[in-house]
Amino acid sequence: MRSGAKASLRFERKSKEEIIMPDVLVRNIDRDTLDRLKARAHSNNRSLQEELKELLEIHAKPDIESTRNRVNDILKKYEASGRRFSDSGSDLSKDRER
């Protein structure tokens, strides 16, 4: 975003059970940037909104290191609880041999 650009995030709730996906509003986009995004969307046969959503989802994914750390934290919790799990790879191999 260029200097002075603003983004806002808004959550809506239809009922206690249902939460509507949030909207993000970005203001003061440089005209050239917007034109490039529109061209990119067109070349990918998507609307501008679909293209922006795709870009955000791609770039907001957790990196492999944070994912690995999260999995290791979960494994440590299971190990600390005394629970043990079999090797699923060997279980699958045995199941396939049947």
Helices and strands as residue ranges (DSSP letters): E 6-13, E 19-27, H 31-43, H 48-59, H 64-80, H 88-97
